[in-house]
Amino acid sequence: MKPILKLTFFLIFFTITACSFGQGVFVNQDPKFEQLLNEKRKVNSSIYVSGCYKIQIFNGTSDESKKALVEFKKENKNQDATIVFSTPYYKVWVGNYKTRIEAEKNVLLLRKKYPNSILIKPSL
């Protein structure tokens, strides 16, 4: 009885391994998906820069944050600005300041136009 049981397990194992060789996993995905991932990687790398400070000029709904971003970019074409979602709010982050002193100077200037501006240091 034992030799038949061993033979059965051997045949099952052999069949499973033989069927799995030569077969690969193929994923059929839209080519635009890879483009979207690359764009997302670029956006993420511009938002989270290790050791950089940012200034948050707005915190609120999606529509309001888009308006704040457009308004800011009209007046400050040379500064980076982006919208970041952090449940449940959308935030407008400005700049990539390498030192805290540089960021503090700019937050004082921005508070004239955006009184709720705060200095932040995003974590990875």
Long-range contacts (C-beta under 8 A, 24 or more apart in sequence): 43-82, 46-80, 46-82, 46-96, 47-82, 47-84, 47-93, 47-122, 48-122, 48-124, 49-96, 50-124, 51-98, 52-96, 52-97, 52-98, 52-121, 52-122, 53-95, 53-97, 53-98, 53-99, 53-100, 53-102, 53-103, 53-119, 53-120, 53-121, 54-93, 54-94, 54-95, 54-96, 54-97, 54-103, 54-119, 54-120, 54-121, 54-122, 55-93, 55-94, 55-95, 55-97, 55-103, 55-106, 55-107, 55-110, 55-117, 55-118, 55-119, 55-120, 56-91, 56-92, 56-93, 56-94, 56-117, 56-118, 56-120, 57-81, 57-92, 57-93, 57-94, 57-110, 57-114, 57-116, 57-117, 58-90, 58-91, 58-92, 58-114, 58-116, 59-89, 59-90, 59-91, 59-92, 59-116, 60-89, 60-90, 61-89, 61-90, 62-90, 64-90, 65-90, 65-91, 65-92, 68-92, 68-114, 72-114, 75-113, 93-120, 93-122
